[in-house]
């Protein structure tokens, strides 16, 4: 049975940072997004504070004042927050959608390039994907939640590399007059 979540992806990720990743201040949560290897998450760093405020107003986050002079508040999930987070991460329909993928968005357009330009772009893409894969290898600094995400990112990059290698073989065959 599919359980429908009412959280956005950003809100679910914020709750995850607080509940499972040990980031208990707004600054720590924002910093986790800022340092994310995912460009869509790192680009969301500025949206974190408003999301935390929304989640607090909705009664999903509790914020307690700390002892610092900077006004640090320590965040935790309320019972409703834990329930909302579970609804979000068990929402199978939302979890299995394709989502935004910059590689997929551009891939179809590569076929519109001249054969020589297409080959160059495909070679550059393969090198870039290999560089991204290298960043994901042998990460012993990850917590159990992030480790699984890292494994999935590596698998996705490997599939992209395989696709690019096949596209390069097809491009070479086409350039040589074979179909």
PyMOL commands that set and color helices and strands:
alter all, ss='L'
color gray80, all
select helices_A, chain A and resi 9-20+26-34+39-42+45-57+79-89+92-95+102-110+115-136+144-175
alter helices_A, ss='H'
color red, helices_A
select strands_A, chain A and resi 61-65+73-77
alter strands_A, ss='S'
color yellow, strands_A
deselect
rebuild
show_as cartoon
